[in-house]
Amino acid sequence: MARSARAPWKRENPRKRAGKASRHLSPAKKAAAKARARRAGRRYPNLVDNMRMAAKKTKKSAKKRAARTRSTSRKSARKSSRKRTAKARKKAREKDPKGGLTAAGRKAFARKEGAHLKPGVTKKASEMTPQDMRRKGSWAVRFYGRKQLPPLIDRNGRPTRHALSAHAWGEPVPRTVAAARKIAAKGERLLARYRRIKNG
């Protein structure tokens, strides 16, 4: 009794139960169902024959699915590649190749960090305001006066971004620790001058 209750003809159509339209067998699957019935000695295919054929995946449909999957993968890969390229181009526009950030880079930094960066001070010492002296002196000591300096040149002998930042502040790009310390010493003199002016 339990077995007959599980028989397909005793169960409701699952597609109908899910509110979906019934699907019909393709001509090829109908022919395959008839052939299956004939092999079993039946004149016409029964529900089980039709169900077996409906569940069977043809080589053609499998190929189509594989082709669709490959096409989707290729499109996804191309889309990801375009996104990465666009992101790299955007980042490149934010960095000045000579050193420091471009105006777009400073805006991006403000959006991300909330800090409003200003362009580096490139004036001569005689033309600087006290505020300029404080800004440039603070930058020079912070970048090139630290105890352990980051690399100033890469393995190909080109200046690193840390070294190139000197260009954005009107200083020669340091390639050696001695050159970097020279900029730091200049920064200390600017800060000392700023303090003298501030204290009257």
N, C-alpha and C positions, 0 to 999 in steps of 0.2 A: 504493500500500500504506500509505504514511504517512497519507494522508487517511482511509482506512477505519479506521485505528487510533484516529483522533480522533473518529470518529462517535459520537454519544450512545449508540447501542445496543451499542457496544463498551466503554463505560465503566461502572464500578460506580456505583450510586446514591449520590450524595454524602451524602445524609441518612442512608442506611443505614451508610455508612462512618464517619460522625460519631456513630453510635449514637442517632440521632433517629428518631422515627416518621415514616412517609411521610404526606404531606398529599394529600388528594383535592381535585379541582377542584370549585368551586361549580357549581350548576346553570347559572348564567349563563355561566360560563367553558366548561362542557361544550358548551353551545349554540353559543358563539362558535367553538370548535374544530371542531365539525361544519360550520358555515358556511364556515370557512376551507378545510376539506377539499373541500367541494362546489365552491368556486370554483376549486380546483386540479384538479377532475375526479376526485376520489377519493370512493368511497362512504362510507368511514369515516375518521375522523381518525387519523393515525399519531402516533408518539411525538413527532415534531418539532412537529406541530400542538398537542399537549397541553402540550409544554414551553413553546412560545411563549405560550400562554394563561396558563400558571402564572406565567410571568415578568411578564406584563402587569399593570399596576396599574390597577384600575378607578377611575372617578371617585368612586364611593361610598367605597371604602376610603381613597382619598387624602383625601377630605373628613373621614373619621373620624380619620385620622392627624393632619390639620391641627387638628381640633377638640381632640384629645387634647393636642397640643403647646401650643395656646393655653391650655387648661385648666391644664396643668402650669406654664406660664410665669406665669399669673395666681396660682396657688397659691404658687409660689416667690417671686413679688413680694410677696404678702401676708405670707408667712412672714418674708421679709427685713425688711419694714416693721415687723412686730410686734417682731422682734429689736431693730431700731434704736430703736424707741419704748421698749421695756423697758430697753435700755441707757441711753438718755437719762434715763429716770425714775430709774434706779438712781444715775446720776451726780448728778442733781439732789438726791437724798436725801443724798448724801455731802457736798454743799456747803451750808453755812448761808447762806441768802439775805442775811442781815445782815452776813456776813463770816466768813472762816475755814471750818474743817471741822466737820461734826457728829461725834457719837461713831461713827456708821457710817463716816464718811469717814476718821476716824483709824484704825479697824480695817482698812479697805481699804488704806490707805497702809502699815500694818504688814505686811499680807499681801504687798503688791507689793514694798516696799522693805526690809522687815525692821527699819525704824526705828519706835520706839514714841513717837509724838507725844502731848503732854499738852495739855489745854486752856490757853488763854492766861491769864496772871495779870491779874486784874481788881481786885485789892485796892488799898486806899489805900496810899501809901508807908509810912505809920506802922504798918500792919498786916503788912507784908511780912517774910518771913524772908530771911536772906542768900541762900538758894537762889532765892527769888522775885525778888530784886533782880537777881541774875546772869542769870536767864532773861529777864526783861522787858527789862533793859538791853541784853542781847545781841540780842534780837529787834528792838528799836527802832533800834539803830545799824545792824544788818544790813539792815533794810527801808528805812529813811528817811535813813540817813546816807551811803549810797553816792554816789559822785561824779555818776553819771548816773542819775536816777530814771526808772523806767518811767512811762507815762502814768497820771495820777491820775483823770482823767475821760475818758469816751468822747466820740464826736462828737455824742451827744445830750445831753451835759452830765451824764450819770449817773456815779457813782463806779465805778471799775474794781475788779476783785477785789483788786488790790494795795492800793488805798486802803481797801477794806472790811475788810481784815485788821486794821486799827486797832481796829475795833469789838470783835473777838474778844479784844482785849487791854485793853479798858476805856478806850480813848482815842477822842477825837472823830475822825470820818472826815475826813482831809485832802483838800481840793480844790485847794490851791495848794502850790507847792514850799516856800513859807515855813512853812505849817502842818505839812508833813511834816518840815522841818528842826527845828521846835519839839519834835516827838516824839523825834527823834534826839538832841537836846540833853538832853532829860529822861532818855533811856536812858543817855547818857554820865554823868550825875550819879548814876544808880542804880548803875552799874558802879563808879564812884569810891567810892561809899559802901560797896559790897560789899567792895572791896579793903581799905578802911580797917578794916572789921570783921574781915576774914579775917586781916589782918596784926597785929591787936591794937592 
